[in-house]
Structure formats: C-alpha cells, structure tokens
Amino acid sequence: MPAPNPPVVSVWHAVIAYVLGTSFFLYAFIQRVSPSVMTENLMRDFSINAAGIGILSSMYFYTYALMQLPVGILVDRFGPRKLMAGAALVCVTASLLFASSNSLFTASLSRAFIGAAVAFPFVCTLAIASTFFSATRFAMLTGVLMAVGMIGAIAGQAPLRMLIEYSSWRTTFVLMAAAALVLSGMLFVLVPRRPDQSVADKPTAILTGFKAVCRNPQSWWSAGVGFGLTTVMLGFSGLWAVPWLVSTRSFSATQAGAVSSTLFLGVMIGGPIIGWFSDALGKRKPIILTGSIACLVSITLIVYGGLHSATLLSILFLVYGLSAGSMVVCFGLVREWNRPEHNATALGLVNMCVVGSGALMQPLIGWLLDYSWSGMLVNGARIYNESSYNLAFSTLIATTVFALVCALLVKETNCSPQLSDQ
C-alpha cells in the first residue's frame, strides 16, 4: 500500500516545527547529562555519597523511561503540539524547584518531573517528521534528531561546566527554566495542528496496538540492542566518566568533561551516517552486529586498557560513540516489524529501553562504588580508587555483551516493512 501524502502544510512551517522539536530534544539532553559535571557540588551541598548522586541523577531516567509508552499513546491520540508546549512548561517549574532545592528529596523530585516532561520531544518530533514530511525522509530525520540530541549532550559537558564555574549550578538552572519558558511559547504558536486521524478517536485500537507491539519478540530484541548500546552513553559518559577521569587519570573537571563529550560527538556523527548507510545498503542486522562488536572492544580498552593519555582516551570515546550510533537502526527495525498505525507506540517502547539503561546503570554503578569505597574523602566528597571503578564498570561490559546477543537474535528486514499493508 503506498504511503499517504503528508498533509498540506507549507514546507517552511513543517521545517520550523521539526526544528523546534529538535531544539526541545537538545534541551532534554542538556538536562539529562547535567549532573555529571557537578557531582562534587551536589555531593557537598546535599551531603550525599555516590549512591545518592546515582539516585538523584537516575530519577530523570526513571520517569523518562516510564513515560515513553504513555507518550506514544498520547501522541497517537492528541498530536505533538500541545503536549510539547505543556511539557516545556513543566520543565520551567521543575528547573526552578531544582535550583532552590536544599535537600536530596526535593532535588530528586524536581529531577523526576524534568524527566517526565522531556519524555515528550523525541516521540513528538518523530511524529512531526512522519506527519508533515515524506516517509522516504524518516530515517534521515531520525538520524538528524539523534545528532541534535548529541549536540545537547556535548553542551551539557564542558560548556555547562564552564557556566557553572562562572556562576553556580543554581543560577545555571534558573537560566534553564528561562530557556524552557521561551521554548514552550514557540512550540505552542509555531507547531501546526495535526490533521484528524481516525486512530486518534479509537482508544480501543490504540490499546490493541500496544498489545501487538509488546507481543512481538522483534520489538524487544530491537529494544535490547538499543538498551545495551546506550548504557555506556548514559550510565558512563552521562554521569560517571568525568569523576572517573578526575580521580584515576588526574584530569581537571573541564578536561574530563571535554574527553567524555567526544563520545556524544561520535554518536552525533555516527547516527545520521549509519542510518543513511543502512538505508543505502538495504540491511539492518550487519550494521548493529558490527556496531555492538566495536562498542564492546572500545569500552573494554577505555576501562581496562590503563590509558592515561587524554588524546588516546578521546579517540576511544569517539570510536565508541561512532559505533553506538548504530542504535538508530533499532528505530528503523521496530517500525519495520510493526504496523504503521502502531509506530508511535513501537518507537516509545524502544526509547523506553534506551533511556531505561540510564535509570538502571547510574544508581547501580553508584552502589558498586560505595560498596567498594576505600574511605577516602576530599572536601567532604567521597573519592573512589581505580579498583572500585573497575568493579563498577564491569557492568558496562556485561550490558554491551547483552546488546550483541540481542543483535544476533534480531531478524533482518532488508529495510522494508515485514507486516502486511504497510
């Protein structure tokens, strides 16, 4: 069945809507990685240890991950415009709450609200891409969206650290609230309304689609690859890479943030290129297999290679990021193994597992660090030695192996829909 033509919306209106959606996704990534460059500040101000930092940071991921399937259903039913504008307003309130927090409970609560709010831009922006652009451009637009997110992750590393050092982490989050307020208004005014779709008026059909997606094993194998390949990005570079580099490699916080950000740079470059290459090759499985193997080799060398050179570590972080860019293929796979009317739900499932990796790994690594802590304190903050990090980071090797196993179980689609009437 030929794909329906996109609704009549001017090209520039569609582009503006897509750019605003990607801007919100960029903002989400800055929020996502921000704790990684202020761990010492937070540990000192809230009198918490590594497990406390892991819990604080992971609250974002818990609510983000849990919201993905509901977001998919809401987008299918109501469209992206009002959902994104409202979510940005929640970011305003939550960022101000975080900036004024004086306890771990309040800070964690605010991070949970931020995570729930920024759960919307990824699926909403893909809904904009699939509604207002030709279907032949979906893979490219998905790769570009992921690349923009990586720019946000890079901005949330060394640049954000410099802003925090110039002012304070509390002032920085007041500025984050102001940015979200501006973004909310622009989203509400400039994103076009979605044309009526019959599925939006059929809650029963949407729930049926949810069950169909979850009962399809290929949905879960695709999601498993995405989960495994992003544990390092979210659980390591997203929080623990900077303190690891500072403690065990004697880097400054700014230098460590710069090295860590090269992983996000790799994903930013690799995502669009690998997505394009997969489409051009007409294959999915060889791409994720190769990416999983390369990720396993590079993270093993990073953690256990004993390297102290910022240049060599930056290269390995970059290689991991380039290889992890293959995770964008998972979104193509899950679309091709599910019916088109279930696309938002299927995409939400994969994204739930992708971001769920951060929710799992950040506190798990923090718990393992505290379990093996030697007792060293500097300015009231716990300092962990290399053996503690080696134990904690062994979980990253395990999850990357898991991604490789899931990649072996994924069935090839040859970049074409596998169910009838798609």
TAWO-V778472 format. One record per residue. RES is the residue in one letter. PHI is phi in whole degrees, 0 to 359 (999 if undefined). PSI is psi in degrees with one decimal (999 if undefined). D_LAST is the distance of its C-alpha to the last C-alpha in Angstrom with 1 decimal. Layout:
res:RES phi:PHI psi:PSI d_last:D_LAST
res:RES phi:PHI psi:PSI d_last:D_LAST
//
This chain:
res:M phi:999 psi:126.9 d_last:6.0
res:P phi:294 psi:146.7 d_last:7.9
res:A phi:292 psi:140.5 d_last:7.8
res:P phi:294 psi:149.9 d_last:10.7
res:N phi:292 psi:145.9 d_last:14.0
res:P phi:296 psi:150.8 d_last:15.6
res:P phi:298 psi:159.2 d_last:18.4
res:V phi:285 psi:101.8 d_last:21.8
res:V phi:220 psi:138.8 d_last:23.6
res:S phi:301 psi:150.1 d_last:26.1
res:V phi:303 psi:-44.8 d_last:25.2
res:W phi:292 psi:-34.8 d_last:28.1
res:H phi:295 psi:-42.4 d_last:27.3
res:A phi:295 psi:-42.1 d_last:23.8
res:V phi:295 psi:-42.6 d_last:25.5
res:I phi:299 psi:-42.9 d_last:28.2
res:A phi:298 psi:-43.4 d_last:25.8
res:Y phi:295 psi:-42.7 d_last:24.1
res:V phi:297 psi:-40.7 d_last:27.6
res:L phi:294 psi:-39.4 d_last:28.9
res:G phi:297 psi:-43.4 d_last:26.0
res:T phi:292 psi:-32.4 d_last:26.8
res:S phi:296 psi:-39.9 d_last:30.4
res:F phi:295 psi:-37.3 d_last:30.0
res:F phi:293 psi:-38.0 d_last:28.3
res:L phi:300 psi:-45.5 d_last:31.2
res:Y phi:301 psi:-40.7 d_last:33.6
res:A phi:299 psi:-38.9 d_last:31.9
res:F phi:289 psi:-36.3 d_last:32.5
res:I phi:300 psi:-45.0 d_last:36.1
res:Q phi:298 psi:-38.9 d_last:36.6
res:R phi:298 psi:-45.6 d_last:34.9
res:V phi:264 psi:-5.0 d_last:37.3
res:S phi:304 psi:-37.6 d_last:40.4
res:P phi:298 psi:-23.8 d_last:42.3
res:S phi:295 psi:-23.9 d_last:42.5
res:V phi:257 psi:9.0 d_last:44.9
res:M phi:220 psi:31.0 d_last:47.2
res:T phi:300 psi:-44.1 d_last:47.5
res:E phi:295 psi:-39.9 d_last:51.3
res:N phi:299 psi:-45.4 d_last:51.6
res:L phi:289 psi:-40.6 d_last:49.7
res:M phi:298 psi:-38.6 d_last:51.5
res:R phi:288 psi:-48.2 d_last:54.8
res:D phi:289 psi:-31.1 d_last:54.2
res:F phi:256 psi:-0.2 d_last:52.7
res:S phi:53 psi:55.0 d_last:54.8
res:I phi:236 psi:164.3 d_last:51.9
res:N phi:256 psi:-167.3 d_last:51.2
res:A phi:296 psi:-38.5 d_last:48.2
res:A phi:297 psi:-38.8 d_last:46.7
res:G phi:296 psi:-41.0 d_last:47.1
res:I phi:297 psi:-41.6 d_last:45.4
res:G phi:299 psi:-41.5 d_last:42.5
res:I phi:294 psi:-46.1 d_last:42.2
res:L phi:302 psi:-48.8 d_last:42.6
res:S phi:291 psi:-38.7 d_last:39.9
res:S phi:286 psi:-16.3 d_last:37.5
res:M phi:302 psi:-35.4 d_last:37.5
res:Y phi:304 psi:-46.9 d_last:35.2
res:F phi:287 psi:-34.5 d_last:32.7
res:Y phi:300 psi:-52.7 d_last:33.1
res:T phi:289 psi:-36.1 d_last:32.2
res:Y phi:300 psi:-48.7 d_last:29.5
res:A phi:294 psi:-44.7 d_last:27.8
res:L phi:295 psi:-26.3 d_last:28.3
res:M phi:277 psi:-13.6 d_last:26.9
res:Q phi:299 psi:-47.3 d_last:23.5
res:L phi:293 psi:-45.4 d_last:21.7
res:P phi:302 psi:-38.4 d_last:23.6
res:V phi:297 psi:-43.5 d_last:22.8
res:G phi:302 psi:-43.8 d_last:19.0
res:I phi:293 psi:-42.1 d_last:19.6
res:L phi:295 psi:-40.2 d_last:22.0
res:V phi:294 psi:-43.1 d_last:19.9
res:D phi:301 psi:-31.8 d_last:17.0
res:R phi:269 psi:-39.9 d_last:20.0
res:F phi:245 psi:-14.6 d_last:22.4
res:G phi:87 psi:169.2 d_last:21.1
res:P phi:273 psi:-22.0 d_last:22.8
res:R phi:300 psi:-63.8 d_last:25.9
res:K phi:292 psi:-31.9 d_last:28.4
res:L phi:297 psi:-45.1 d_last:27.2
res:M phi:291 psi:-41.0 d_last:27.9
res:A phi:298 psi:-43.7 d_last:31.2
res:G phi:294 psi:-39.3 d_last:32.4
res:A phi:297 psi:-39.0 d_last:31.5
res:A phi:296 psi:-36.0 d_last:33.6
res:L phi:295 psi:-37.1 d_last:36.5
res:V phi:298 psi:-37.0 d_last:36.4
res:C phi:299 psi:-36.2 d_last:36.8
res:V phi:300 psi:-54.0 d_last:39.9
res:T phi:297 psi:-45.0 d_last:41.6
res:A phi:293 psi:-37.2 d_last:40.6
res:S phi:294 psi:-39.9 d_last:41.8
res:L phi:294 psi:-38.4 d_last:45.1
res:L phi:297 psi:-42.3 d_last:45.5
res:F phi:296 psi:-41.8 d_last:45.0
res:A phi:297 psi:-28.7 d_last:47.5
res:S phi:259 psi:5.6 d_last:50.1
res:S phi:291 psi:141.5 d_last:49.6
res:N phi:236 psi:5.7 d_last:52.7
res:S phi:218 psi:157.7 d_last:51.3
res:L phi:298 psi:-36.6 d_last:48.6
res:F phi:298 psi:-49.0 d_last:47.4
res:T phi:294 psi:-41.6 d_last:46.9
res:A phi:296 psi:-42.4 d_last:45.4
res:S phi:294 psi:-39.2 d_last:42.9
res:L phi:298 psi:-43.2 d_last:42.0
res:S phi:294 psi:-38.6 d_last:41.4
res:R phi:295 psi:-35.2 d_last:39.2
res:A phi:296 psi:-42.4 d_last:37.2
res:F phi:294 psi:-38.8 d_last:36.7
res:I phi:298 psi:-45.2 d_last:35.7
res:G phi:300 psi:-42.3 d_last:33.1
res:A phi:295 psi:-38.3 d_last:31.6
res:A phi:289 psi:-44.3 d_last:31.6
res:V phi:277 psi:8.8 d_last:30.1
res:A phi:289 psi:-16.1 d_last:27.2
res:F phi:277 psi:-39.1 d_last:25.5
res:P phi:297 psi:-34.6 d_last:25.3
res:F phi:296 psi:-57.1 d_last:22.8
res:V phi:294 psi:-38.6 d_last:19.9
res:C phi:297 psi:-41.4 d_last:21.1
res:T phi:291 psi:-37.6 d_last:21.2
res:L phi:294 psi:-33.0 d_last:17.7
res:A phi:295 psi:-39.3 d_last:16.8
res:I phi:298 psi:-43.3 d_last:19.0
res:A phi:297 psi:-41.9 d_last:17.3
res:S phi:282 psi:-22.0 d_last:13.8
res:T phi:272 psi:-42.4 d_last:15.4
res:F phi:252 psi:0.3 d_last:18.0
res:F phi:234 psi:160.6 d_last:17.0
res:S phi:297 psi:145.3 d_last:14.6
res:A phi:298 psi:-25.7 d_last:11.5
res:T phi:290 psi:-11.8 d_last:13.4
res:R phi:257 psi:1.8 d_last:16.1
res:F phi:297 psi:-45.9 d_last:14.6
res:A phi:298 psi:-43.1 d_last:16.0
res:M phi:297 psi:-44.6 d_last:19.2
res:L phi:294 psi:-33.4 d_last:19.6
res:T phi:296 psi:-44.3 d_last:19.0
res:G phi:297 psi:-40.7 d_last:21.7
res:V phi:295 psi:-41.9 d_last:24.0
res:L phi:301 psi:-45.5 d_last:23.8
res:M phi:296 psi:-39.1 d_last:24.8
res:A phi:297 psi:-41.1 d_last:27.5
res:V phi:296 psi:-38.1 d_last:28.9
res:G phi:300 psi:-39.0 d_last:29.1
res:M phi:293 psi:-33.4 d_last:31.1
res:I phi:299 psi:-40.4 d_last:33.4
res:G phi:297 psi:-39.1 d_last:34.0
res:A phi:295 psi:-38.9 d_last:34.8
res:I phi:293 psi:-42.8 d_last:37.3
res:A phi:297 psi:-28.0 d_last:38.8
res:G phi:276 psi:3.7 d_last:39.2
res:Q phi:257 psi:-108.3 d_last:41.3
res:A phi:302 psi:-45.7 d_last:44.4
res:P phi:299 psi:-41.8 d_last:44.2
res:L phi:294 psi:-37.5 d_last:43.9
res:R phi:298 psi:-40.1 d_last:46.7
res:M phi:295 psi:-38.4 d_last:48.9
res:L phi:295 psi:-40.4 d_last:48.3
res:I phi:296 psi:-41.7 d_last:49.2
res:E phi:293 psi:-32.2 d_last:52.4
res:Y phi:287 psi:-38.7 d_last:53.3
res:S phi:243 psi:-97.4 d_last:53.0
res:S phi:192 psi:165.3 d_last:51.9
res:W phi:292 psi:-29.6 d_last:48.7
res:R phi:290 psi:-45.1 d_last:49.4
res:T phi:298 psi:-37.7 d_last:49.7
res:T phi:301 psi:-39.7 d_last:46.6
res:F phi:282 psi:-22.0 d_last:44.6
res:V phi:294 psi:-41.4 d_last:46.2
res:L phi:295 psi:-35.8 d_last:44.8
res:M phi:296 psi:-37.1 d_last:41.4
res:A phi:295 psi:-42.0 d_last:41.7
res:A phi:297 psi:-40.9 d_last:42.7
res:A phi:297 psi:-40.8 d_last:39.7
res:A phi:294 psi:-34.9 d_last:37.3
res:L phi:296 psi:-45.8 d_last:39.2
res:V phi:298 psi:-43.1 d_last:38.7
res:L phi:297 psi:-39.1 d_last:35.0
res:S phi:300 psi:-46.1 d_last:34.5
res:G phi:297 psi:-42.1 d_last:36.1
res:M phi:293 psi:-39.3 d_last:34.1
res:L phi:297 psi:-43.0 d_last:30.8
res:F phi:292 psi:-37.4 d_last:31.8
res:V phi:277 psi:-38.4 d_last:33.1
res:L phi:257 psi:-18.7 d_last:30.8
res:V phi:280 psi:126.7 d_last:27.2
res:P phi:290 psi:153.5 d_last:25.7
res:R phi:291 psi:143.8 d_last:24.7
res:R phi:284 psi:137.4 d_last:21.1
res:P phi:295 psi:151.5 d_last:20.2
res:D phi:300 psi:139.5 d_last:19.9
res:Q phi:230 psi:142.2 d_last:16.6
res:S phi:298 psi:-35.3 d_last:16.6
res:V phi:295 psi:-26.4 d_last:15.4
res:A phi:294 psi:-22.0 d_last:18.4
res:D phi:261 psi:11.9 d_last:20.7
res:K phi:231 psi:82.7 d_last:19.5
res:P phi:303 psi:-35.5 d_last:21.0
res:T phi:298 psi:-42.0 d_last:20.4
res:A phi:296 psi:-37.0 d_last:16.7
res:I phi:294 psi:-42.8 d_last:16.9
res:L phi:294 psi:-35.5 d_last:19.2
res:T phi:297 psi:-40.6 d_last:17.1
res:G phi:296 psi:-39.2 d_last:14.3
res:F phi:300 psi:-44.5 d_last:17.2
res:K phi:294 psi:-40.3 d_last:18.3
res:A phi:297 psi:-42.1 d_last:15.0
res:V phi:296 psi:-45.2 d_last:14.8
res:C phi:289 psi:-25.3 d_last:18.5
res:R phi:274 psi:-6.4 d_last:18.5
res:N phi:272 psi:112.1 d_last:16.2
res:P phi:299 psi:-28.7 d_last:18.8
res:Q phi:293 psi:-26.7 d_last:16.6
res:S phi:298 psi:-42.4 d_last:16.4
res:W phi:284 psi:-36.6 d_last:20.2
res:W phi:294 psi:-39.8 d_last:20.8
res:S phi:297 psi:-44.3 d_last:18.9
res:A phi:295 psi:-34.4 d_last:20.9
res:G phi:295 psi:-38.7 d_last:24.0
res:V phi:296 psi:-47.0 d_last:23.9
res:G phi:300 psi:-41.4 d_last:23.7
res:F phi:300 psi:-51.6 d_last:26.5
res:G phi:295 psi:-37.8 d_last:28.7
res:L phi:283 psi:-18.2 d_last:28.5
res:T phi:259 psi:-2.6 d_last:29.2
res:T phi:298 psi:-37.9 d_last:32.3
res:V phi:289 psi:-41.7 d_last:34.5
res:M phi:297 psi:-44.1 d_last:33.2
res:L phi:267 psi:-41.7 d_last:33.6
res:G phi:279 psi:-26.5 d_last:36.3
res:F phi:256 psi:-72.5 d_last:38.4
res:S phi:295 psi:-28.6 d_last:38.1
res:G phi:287 psi:-12.8 d_last:37.1
res:L phi:207 psi:-50.2 d_last:40.4
res:W phi:262 psi:-11.1 d_last:42.7
res:A phi:295 psi:-42.6 d_last:42.7
res:V phi:296 psi:-52.9 d_last:45.2
res:P phi:297 psi:-31.6 d_last:47.8
res:W phi:296 psi:-46.3 d_last:47.5
res:L phi:294 psi:-36.9 d_last:48.2
res:V phi:292 psi:-44.2 d_last:51.1
res:S phi:283 psi:-39.1 d_last:52.6
res:T phi:254 psi:-16.7 d_last:52.3
res:R phi:242 psi:1.0 d_last:52.2
res:S phi:60 psi:33.2 d_last:54.5
res:F phi:277 psi:154.4 d_last:52.2
res:S phi:287 psi:162.0 d_last:52.7
res:A phi:299 psi:-39.1 d_last:50.0
res:T phi:292 psi:-42.6 d_last:49.0
res:Q phi:296 psi:-41.8 d_last:48.9
res:A phi:297 psi:-40.5 d_last:46.9
res:G phi:298 psi:-37.1 d_last:44.4
res:A phi:293 psi:-42.7 d_last:44.1
res:V phi:296 psi:-47.3 d_last:43.5
res:S phi:299 psi:-35.4 d_last:41.0
res:S phi:291 psi:-17.4 d_last:39.0
res:T phi:294 psi:-26.1 d_last:38.5
res:L phi:297 psi:-44.5 d_last:35.8
res:F phi:293 psi:-34.1 d_last:33.8
res:L phi:299 psi:-40.9 d_last:34.6
res:G phi:298 psi:-43.8 d_last:33.1
res:V phi:295 psi:-38.7 d_last:29.8
res:M phi:300 psi:-41.6 d_last:29.8
res:I phi:281 psi:-44.8 d_last:30.2
res:G phi:290 psi:-36.4 d_last:28.2
res:G phi:304 psi:-59.1 d_last:25.0
res:P phi:297 psi:-39.9 d_last:24.0
res:I phi:292 psi:-44.9 d_last:25.4
res:I phi:293 psi:-39.4 d_last:23.8
res:G phi:300 psi:-44.5 d_last:20.4
res:W phi:297 psi:-43.9 d_last:20.9
res:F phi:295 psi:-39.1 d_last:22.4
res:S phi:298 psi:-44.0 d_last:19.6
res:D phi:297 psi:-43.2 d_last:17.1
res:A phi:293 psi:-37.8 d_last:19.9
res:L phi:285 psi:-26.4 d_last:20.6
res:G phi:77 psi:22.8 d_last:17.1
res:K phi:225 psi:150.4 d_last:18.2
res:R phi:244 psi:-48.6 d_last:18.0
res:K phi:298 psi:-46.1 d_last:20.5
res:P phi:300 psi:-29.7 d_last:23.6
res:I phi:293 psi:-48.9 d_last:23.3
res:I phi:286 psi:-28.4 d_last:23.6
res:L phi:295 psi:-48.3 d_last:26.1
res:T phi:297 psi:-43.1 d_last:28.3
res:G phi:298 psi:-40.3 d_last:28.0
res:S phi:294 psi:-42.2 d_last:29.0
res:I phi:295 psi:-45.6 d_last:32.0
res:A phi:297 psi:-38.1 d_last:33.2
res:C phi:295 psi:-41.9 d_last:33.0
res:L phi:297 psi:-44.1 d_last:35.0
res:V phi:295 psi:-45.4 d_last:37.7
res:S phi:290 psi:-40.7 d_last:38.1
res:I phi:290 psi:-31.7 d_last:38.4
res:T phi:296 psi:-42.7 d_last:40.9
res:L phi:292 psi:-37.4 d_last:43.0
res:I phi:298 psi:-49.2 d_last:42.8
res:V phi:280 psi:-43.7 d_last:44.1
res:Y phi:248 psi:5.2 d_last:46.3
res:G phi:279 psi:-9.4 d_last:47.3
res:G phi:68 psi:24.4 d_last:50.3
res:L phi:277 psi:138.5 d_last:49.5
res:H phi:240 psi:-0.8 d_last:51.4
res:S phi:278 psi:124.5 d_last:50.6
res:A phi:299 psi:-34.7 d_last:48.6
res:T phi:293 psi:-48.7 d_last:47.4
res:L phi:295 psi:-41.0 d_last:46.2
res:L phi:295 psi:-38.9 d_last:44.6
res:S phi:298 psi:-40.2 d_last:42.8
res:I phi:297 psi:-44.1 d_last:41.5
res:L phi:292 psi:-39.9 d_last:40.2
res:F phi:300 psi:-41.9 d_last:38.6
res:L phi:296 psi:-42.7 d_last:36.9
res:V phi:298 psi:-43.3 d_last:35.7
res:Y phi:300 psi:-45.3 d_last:34.3
res:G phi:298 psi:-44.0 d_last:32.5
res:L phi:301 psi:-43.7 d_last:31.1
res:S phi:290 psi:-39.9 d_last:29.9
res:A phi:292 psi:-16.9 d_last:28.5
res:G phi:301 psi:-17.3 d_last:26.4
res:S phi:294 psi:-13.8 d_last:24.1
res:M phi:296 psi:-19.5 d_last:22.9
res:V phi:296 psi:-24.7 d_last:20.6
res:V phi:296 psi:-27.6 d_last:18.4
res:C phi:300 psi:-35.3 d_last:18.0
res:F phi:290 psi:-35.7 d_last:15.9
res:G phi:294 psi:-42.6 d_last:13.5
res:L phi:300 psi:-45.9 d_last:13.6
res:V phi:291 psi:-30.1 d_last:13.0
res:R phi:292 psi:-38.9 d_last:9.9
res:E phi:283 psi:-18.8 d_last:8.6
res:W phi:261 psi:8.0 d_last:10.1
res:N phi:223 psi:162.0 d_last:8.8
res:R phi:287 psi:151.4 d_last:6.4
res:P phi:298 psi:-32.8 d_last:6.1
res:E phi:287 psi:-7.6 d_last:9.1
res:H phi:252 psi:14.5 d_last:10.9
res:N phi:300 psi:-47.2 d_last:11.0
res:A phi:297 psi:-39.2 d_last:14.6
res:T phi:294 psi:-42.7 d_last:15.8
res:A phi:296 psi:-43.5 d_last:14.4
res:L phi:296 psi:-38.0 d_last:16.0
res:G phi:296 psi:-37.1 d_last:19.0
res:L phi:298 psi:-48.7 d_last:19.5
res:V phi:297 psi:-44.6 d_last:19.7
res:N phi:294 psi:-31.6 d_last:21.9
res:M phi:299 psi:-44.3 d_last:24.0
res:C phi:288 psi:-36.1 d_last:24.8
res:V phi:299 psi:-51.2 d_last:25.4
res:V phi:282 psi:-26.3 d_last:27.9
res:G phi:300 psi:-23.4 d_last:29.2
res:S phi:298 psi:-37.6 d_last:30.7
res:G phi:291 psi:-39.5 d_last:33.1
res:A phi:298 psi:-34.1 d_last:34.0
res:L phi:278 psi:-48.2 d_last:34.9
res:M phi:283 psi:-36.8 d_last:36.5
res:Q phi:299 psi:-50.2 d_last:38.7
res:P phi:288 psi:-30.3 d_last:40.8
res:L phi:296 psi:-45.4 d_last:40.8
res:I phi:297 psi:-42.4 d_last:42.3
res:G phi:299 psi:-40.9 d_last:44.7
res:W phi:295 psi:-42.2 d_last:45.9
res:L phi:293 psi:-35.5 d_last:46.5
res:L phi:296 psi:-45.1 d_last:48.4
res:D phi:294 psi:-35.1 d_last:50.6
res:Y phi:299 psi:-37.1 d_last:51.1
res:S phi:254 psi:14.6 d_last:52.5
res:W phi:297 psi:137.5 d_last:54.2
res:S phi:275 psi:-11.6 d_last:57.7
res:G phi:103 psi:1.9 d_last:59.2
res:M phi:284 psi:135.7 d_last:59.4
res:L phi:232 psi:140.8 d_last:59.3
res:V phi:225 psi:117.2 d_last:59.5
res:N phi:55 psi:36.6 d_last:60.0
res:G phi:83 psi:-2.3 d_last:58.9
res:A phi:253 psi:141.1 d_last:55.5
res:R phi:290 psi:139.3 d_last:54.7
res:I phi:243 psi:131.7 d_last:54.6
res:Y phi:249 psi:139.9 d_last:52.8
res:N phi:273 psi:176.8 d_last:53.9
res:E phi:294 psi:-35.1 d_last:51.9
res:S phi:295 psi:-34.9 d_last:52.1
res:S phi:294 psi:-43.8 d_last:50.5
res:Y phi:295 psi:-38.0 d_last:47.6
res:N phi:299 psi:-40.8 d_last:47.2
res:L phi:295 psi:-49.3 d_last:46.9
res:A phi:296 psi:-39.7 d_last:44.4
res:F phi:280 psi:-6.2 d_last:42.3
res:S phi:298 psi:-24.4 d_last:42.0
res:T phi:294 psi:-28.9 d_last:39.1
res:L phi:292 psi:-36.8 d_last:37.2
res:I phi:296 psi:-43.6 d_last:37.6
res:A phi:298 psi:-43.0 d_last:36.4
res:T phi:288 psi:-30.0 d_last:33.1
res:T phi:289 psi:-36.1 d_last:32.4
res:V phi:298 psi:-40.1 d_last:33.0
res:F phi:301 psi:-41.5 d_last:30.5
res:A phi:300 psi:-41.3 d_last:27.8
res:L phi:296 psi:-41.1 d_last:28.7
res:V phi:297 psi:-45.1 d_last:28.4
res:C phi:297 psi:-37.5 d_last:24.9
res:A phi:297 psi:-34.8 d_last:23.9
res:L phi:292 psi:-30.2 d_last:25.2
res:L phi:274 psi:-16.7 d_last:23.2
res:V phi:293 psi:139.4 d_last:19.8
res:K phi:266 psi:140.7 d_last:17.8
res:E phi:294 psi:140.3 d_last:16.7
res:T phi:250 psi:-11.3 d_last:13.0
res:N phi:56 psi:30.4 d_last:14.4
res:C phi:62 psi:30.6 d_last:12.4
res:S phi:224 psi:151.7 d_last:9.0
res:P phi:302 psi:139.1 d_last:6.1
res:Q phi:257 psi:-8.5 d_last:8.0
res:L phi:251 psi:156.6 d_last:6.5
res:S phi:295 psi:158.4 d_last:5.6
res:D phi:53 psi:28.5 d_last:3.8
res:Q phi:269 psi:999 d_last:0.0
//
